[in-house]
Amino acid sequence: MGSSETEFSKKQRDAAESRMRGSNQAGLRAHNKRAVLSLIRRNGRLAKAEIARRTGLSPQTASVIMRALEAEELVLRDQPQRGRVGQPSIPMRLNPDGAYSLGLKIGRRSVDLVLMDFTGRIRGHERIPYPFPRVREVLDFVAVAEPKLRALLPGKLDRRITGLGVALPYELWSWADEVGAPAGVMEDWRGLDIQAALAVATDLPVNVANDATAACAAENVFGSGRSADFVYFFVGAFVGGGIVMNGDLVSGRLGNAGAIGSMPVPREEGGAAQLINFASLHLLEKAYEAEGGDGLALWRGKVPWDSFGHLLDRWLDKAAYGLAHAIVSAASVYDFEGAVIDGRFPSTVRQQLVERTEAALQRINRQGVSPVTVRPGTIGADAREIGSASLPFFAHYLLDHRVFLTEPD
């Protein structure tokens, strides 16, 4: 009897180990495919031999992976390139139509939904401004905007929509006073499972991230800057940001790393306040309203930025002062190579803000702090939308960054 039980146990163990080997092999193949796609995405186009060299895969394994990716229509062959000897190499590039995603940015003054292709290009954009976000209004917007964006894809390409990424501020309900919402109106956001609600509304897998963190991810993944260590600021209704170390966007122990808007900044008249009280567009909106303007027009895009005149000039100085102090504080903790500033404004305003921030840095005592280069972001006003739309791609096709949440089991 004992011998029989021992033999049975051995068979169970062998079967379990066999399944584990199969599982590990399948997991390794999936990881290698993600690594190859990520490498091609970062470099634009690469030949199989170069892919094998950079990933450490054998040429045979790299060829098998590339054939599989071609069969799935995720990559395309580019024009052959002749070298000095041997057969011409054939670079591979991502197929823009290989996969699509939807990105939803829920902001304090507007909600946006974009359709993005596999190369990071926005194919469609729907948007509505509002005085403050209401749950019902956002869900109704998605119900109308999603079919419009799907209709932009010819034939059956809408079946290649991988999922919906969502970017929204941390604890959205807690900003009711700042955006002027009536008491209790934004309480619906508290306790709402936005991931589940949107999964039902769209019948798509849903991934969620903080809005400013998503913008930082977009700069890190799709931006043209090549810095591997930078602190990032996105100036929207309220300023936020993120941090990138060794090429990875760091989310932190509780997912709240890069809470840039909460950084303390000294007031010139004494005391201190948070960065959001210096570098948020909410301040420009309120100043415009105080002079009789329609503050919400700032978010509707119907007011030329040069029409803000002295108000914009004053806001730029105040924002630059706050950003400069925040940069020094960040650089005192970690020796970032650069500080990247982007936001929901034209590139000309962004450049002015960068230049004034650089000037403000020179007026701060930075003894013992490594030099930091201030540069403009390369994505622009759509950074949060692009960051949100990239979440499904990282969940399904690309190597995961720590900030991106994978699909729930």
RANOR-V555937 format. One record per run of one state. SS is the DSSP state (helix for helix, strand for strand, loop for the rest). FROM is the first residue (numbers start at 1). LEN is the number of residues. Records with the same first field share a line. If there is no record, write none. Layout:
SS=FROM-LEN + FROM-LEN
This chain:
loop=1-1 + 44-2 + 47-1 + 56-3 + 72-3 + 82-7 + 95-5 + 107-3 + 118-4 + 130-5 + 151-6 + 169-3 + 180-5 + 190-4 + 203-3 + 223-7 + 236-3 + 246-2 + 250-10 + 263-1 + 267-5 + 278-3 + 291-6 + 301-4 + 309-1 + 334-4 + 344-3 + 363-10 + 377-6 + 397-13
helix=2-42 + 48-8 + 59-13 + 135-16 + 157-4 + 172-8 + 185-5 + 194-9 + 211-12 + 260-3 + 275-3 + 281-10 + 297-4 + 305-4 + 310-24 + 347-16 + 383-14
strand=46-1 + 75-7 + 89-6 + 100-7 + 110-8 + 122-8 + 161-8 + 206-5 + 230-6 + 239-7 + 248-2 + 264-3 + 272-3 + 338-6 + 373-4
